[in-house]
Amino acid sequence: MTPTTAFWLAGRQATGEDAFDVTSPWDGRPVGTVAVPTEQQVEEAVAAAHAVRGVFAATPAHQRAAALDHVSRRLGDRAEEIARLISAENGKPLKWARGEAGRAVSVFRFAAEEARRFNGGEAQRLDTDPGGASRLALTRRFPKGVVLGIAPFNFPLNLCAHKVAPALAVGTPIILKPAPATPLSALLLGELLAETDLPAGAWSVLPVPNDRMPALVQDDRLPVISFTGSDKVGYAIMDSVPRKHCTLELGGNGAAVVLADYASDQDLDHAATRIATFSNYQGGQSCISVQRVIADAAVYERLVPRIVAAVEAQVTGDPSDETTDVGPLVSEDAARRVESWVDEAVQAGARLLTGGKRDGSSYAPTVLADVPDDVTLACEEVFGPVLTLRSVTGEEAAFEAVNESKYGLQAGVFTHDLQAAFRAHRALEVGGVIIGDVPSYRADQMPYGGAKQSGVGREGVRFAMEDYTYERVMVLTGLDL
């Protein structure tokens, strides 16, 4: 029996009447048991956040920054413990879990830095017209209101950090709902937040089941919703609350373009290695993992065997093994879905170059070519270790192929041509264009978000802080300017 992990209600630990088990996707062993808040406890957390919003917004920046610095340091102190927890509940190989833990350290540090310089105010002379004589406008940013942060399973710590840290940096309370499959990392984050002097009610971590999420979404005291997850759920949330502010970080169908000038053996070896690694990292369960390779015909035949070899070199197995590159998917159901999509594509005429086998919740790193345009695998986000290859002729055709997707999160373009890089930046209908690398690169301080059905709004610490706030102008009258 594992002890029950309490949740965090307005900054203090609490348990409810029910609990649920968290199990390893790799071998089904119990990882933890988590208490579920009652409806009354959820109400208490929301009421506390709503009540403290004015007090929290007025706290000095140095106090908020100190709390964020503390969390950053403590995440660093416990990084190995946290990485092993992420790996256990998520199935993420330890090497990638360590990377996630390190990124969360940076997110809270960035938030502390931004808290110290955010909202400095901008003064604007209004006497540029006679009616504005002796008037000065001062613009500052203020919180829009309590944030409801809804986090996914694939980055159970860092994507919670991307919701919590910017909210605390601007002084707005947050109710965090972690994914039911992976709540333990978020609850550990609560331990570190509880060590700070943040006001009671400024934050809660509530592992409520998904079927209770609509009540939180509809609550008028939570005017800001930050959601990361599927496009289906995200747009259903936004459609249900059209007058709320929603930031949606949704799916992708990440494309890596290899242009004709990226043609040396060294170039192609590098591109193949990066593509193979980042089509399979996190088991492919990343919105910006490489799902599509679109290569110029001039390099395609030389690139394909390199990609297949690099994919076959990925080490699969126990995520707790230091050498493992690719672990299981989050559940056997997820692996079965990937299996069905690949089988559909093969039956429709796609060529299976490697992989294509499932073992429980694990799916072998897979590469396909000649995938028909109308199969599910070509149209949707696979969220698994599957890669499709396509040959095109010329830069324009490559960029058109990227834009055929309904998604537009990020794209990678392998080229040495600076002009081609700028043309890609202009032509590709995505939120981020990564030159010389795969679409999977993300720095936690940069703006991150998508176009088309990949969502609305931007994360990245400062950009989320702007998203959680609005400009309010004050006009001073009778001044000698």
Salt bridges, closest charged atoms under 4 A:
ASP27 OD2 - ARG29 NE 3.72
GLU43 OE1 - ARG221 NH2 2.69
GLU44 OE2 - ARG12 NH2 2.65
ASP69 OD2 - ARG116 NH2 2.75
ASP77 OD2 - ARG74 NH1 3.49
GLU80 OE2 - ARG84 NE 2.91
GLU80 OE2 - ARG98 NH2 2.86
GLU81 OE2 - ARG78 NH2 2.81
GLU100 OE1 - LYS92 NZ 2.53
GLU113 OE2 - ARG109 NE 3.82
GLU114 OE2 - ARG117 NH2 3.16
ASP127 OD2 - ARG125 NH2 2.79
GLU191 OE1 - ARG78 NH1 3.10
GLU195 OE1 - HIS70 NE2 2.76
GLU195 OE1 - ARG74 NE 2.92
ASP219 OD2 - ARG221 NH2 2.77
ASP265 OD1 - ARG302 NH2 2.85
ASP265 OD1 - ARG306 NH2 3.07
ASP267 OD2 - HIS416 NE2 3.00
ASP269 OD1 - ARG306 NE 2.62
GLU322 OE2 - ARG84 NH2 3.86
GLU322 OE1 - ARG98 NH1 2.67
ASP325 OD1 - LYS95 NZ 2.62
GLU332 OE2 - ARG336 NH2 2.83
GLU332 OE2 - ARG358 NH1 3.26
GLU339 OE1 - ARG358 NE 2.93
ASP370 OD2 - ARG351 NE 2.62
GLU380 OE2 - LYS406 NZ 2.91
GLU395 OE2 - ARG423 NE 2.67
GLU404 OE1 - ARG390 NH1 3.01
ASP417 OD2 - ARG423 NH2 3.88
GLU429 OE1 - LYS452 NZ 3.23
ASP437 OD2 - ARG274 NH2 2.89
ASP444 OD1 - ARG103 NH2 2.85
ASP444 OD1 - HIS162 NE2 2.65
GLU459 OE2 - LYS163 NZ 2.83
GLU459 OE1 - ARG442 NH2 3.88
GLU466 OE2 - ARG462 NH1 2.88
ASP467 OD2 - HIS245 NE2 3.03
GLU471 OE2 - ARG141 NH1 3.79
